[in-house]
Every structure is written in C-alpha cells, then in structure tokens.
Amino acid sequence: MAMVHQPTDQTTCPDPSGPARIRAMYTDPDYARLGLGRTLLAVCEVSARLSGHFELELLATPIGRLLYLSSGFETLESVEIQSEDNVFFEVFRMQKSFSAAMAT
C-alpha cells in the first residue's frame, strides 16, 4: 500500500525559489530492496525540476542516507532530533543540486 500526498488549495511551498523538500519517505520492510524508494526519489526529482527547482533537500535516517548518497545527494550536516517521548536520534540534512532543464 502506498500513501501519496494529494495537493489541496492549502498546499504551499515555503520558498518556491528555494530547494524542493522531501518531507517523509518510508518503505514497508516487506517491500524493501525492490527499487521502490529509488523510483519514488526519481519521481520527486522530476516533479521538482518541472516546478522550476534546482535543488532537493531532505532529512535522512542513517539507513536511508545510503540510498540518498547513491542517488547523488550530499550530506550537509548531522542533526540530533528529539521525539515526543524524549528519545534522541541522529538524522542527516542532505541536498542534491541539478539543472532544472529536463533531458529529452
């Protein structure tokens, strides 16, 4: 099962001239290692390019970071996040720059 964000009238981009942001992307463990994450990432990049963005930015878990590194993202910094139940964990702020022009 996939959950896909459906834009509404309330959907806004914080900074249309800044990086497009991937807010959350998870793969059910039963479907891991099938290329679904890489495919979704490619769709996000095409969408960002078509919207005129030149960069993608996200926060990655240590495991997810491997996918993003292999997809051309660079680690900008390590960030410690605190959950609602006071558990601390490390994530990585990552970014990928590209030309907005689409290859044909």
C-alpha positions as CSV (number, residue, x, y, z in Angstrom):
1,M,0.0,0.0,0.0
2,A,1.3,3.5,-0.9
3,M,0.3,6.8,0.6
4,V,0.6,9.6,-1.8
5,H,0.3,13.3,-0.9
6,Q,-2.6,14.9,-2.8
7,P,-2.1,18.7,-3.1
8,T,-5.0,20.8,-2.0
9,D,-5.7,24.5,-2.0
10,Q,-3.9,24.8,1.3
11,T,-0.7,23.2,0.0
12,T,2.0,25.8,-0.3
13,C,5.7,25.7,-0.9
14,P,7.6,27.5,1.8
15,D,10.0,29.1,-0.7
16,P,9.2,28.5,-4.4
17,S,12.7,29.7,-5.4
18,G,14.5,27.5,-2.8
19,P,15.0,23.8,-2.7
20,A,12.1,21.4,-3.1
21,R,11.8,19.4,0.1
22,I,11.0,15.7,0.5
23,R,9.3,15.6,3.9
24,A,9.0,11.9,4.5
25,M,9.6,8.7,2.5
26,Y,9.4,5.3,4.0
27,T,9.3,1.8,2.6
28,D,7.4,-1.0,4.3
29,P,10.0,-3.6,5.3
30,D,8.1,-6.3,3.3
31,Y,8.8,-4.3,0.1
32,A,12.4,-3.2,0.9
33,R,15.2,-3.7,-1.6
34,L,12.9,-3.7,-4.7
35,G,13.8,-0.3,-6.0
36,L,10.6,1.4,-4.8
37,G,12.5,4.1,-2.8
38,R,14.8,4.9,-5.8
39,T,11.8,5.1,-8.1
40,L,9.9,7.4,-5.7
41,L,13.0,9.6,-5.4
42,A,13.3,9.8,-9.2
43,V,9.6,10.9,-9.4
44,C,10.3,13.6,-6.8
45,E,13.3,14.9,-8.7
46,V,11.3,15.1,-12.0
47,S,8.5,16.9,-10.1
48,A,11.0,19.4,-8.6
49,R,12.6,20.1,-12.0
50,L,9.3,20.6,-13.7
51,S,8.3,23.0,-10.9
52,G,11.4,25.1,-11.6
53,H,13.5,24.0,-8.5
54,F,17.3,23.5,-8.8
55,E,17.7,21.5,-5.6
56,L,16.1,18.8,-3.5
57,E,16.6,18.8,0.3
58,L,15.6,16.2,3.0
59,L,16.4,14.8,6.4
60,A,17.7,11.2,6.2
61,T,17.9,8.4,8.7
62,P,21.2,6.6,8.9
63,I,19.8,3.7,6.8
64,G,18.0,6.0,4.3
65,R,21.2,8.0,3.9
66,L,22.8,5.2,1.9
67,L,20.0,5.5,-0.7
68,Y,20.4,9.2,-1.0
69,L,24.2,9.1,-1.2
70,S,24.0,6.6,-4.0
71,S,21.4,8.9,-5.7
72,G,23.7,11.9,-5.8
73,F,22.8,13.7,-2.6
74,E,25.4,15.3,-0.4
75,T,25.4,15.4,3.4
76,L,25.2,19.0,4.6
77,E,25.1,18.3,8.4
78,S,24.3,15.8,11.1
79,V,21.3,16.8,13.2
80,E,20.1,15.4,16.5
81,I,16.3,15.2,16.8
82,Q,14.2,14.6,20.0
83,S,11.0,12.7,19.7
84,E,7.9,13.5,21.7
85,D,8.8,10.7,24.2
86,N,12.3,12.3,24.7
87,V,14.2,9.8,22.6
88,F,17.2,11.4,20.7
89,F,18.3,10.2,17.3
90,E,20.6,11.3,14.6
91,V,19.4,12.4,11.1
92,F,21.3,13.9,8.2
93,R,20.3,17.0,6.3
94,M,21.1,16.2,2.7
95,Q,20.8,18.1,-0.6
96,K,21.0,17.4,-4.3
97,S,21.6,20.1,-6.9
98,F,20.7,19.8,-10.5
99,S,19.8,21.7,-13.6
100,A,16.1,22.4,-13.9
101,A,16.2,21.6,-17.6
102,M,14.7,18.2,-18.4
103,A,16.7,15.8,-20.6
104,T,14.7,14.5,-23.6
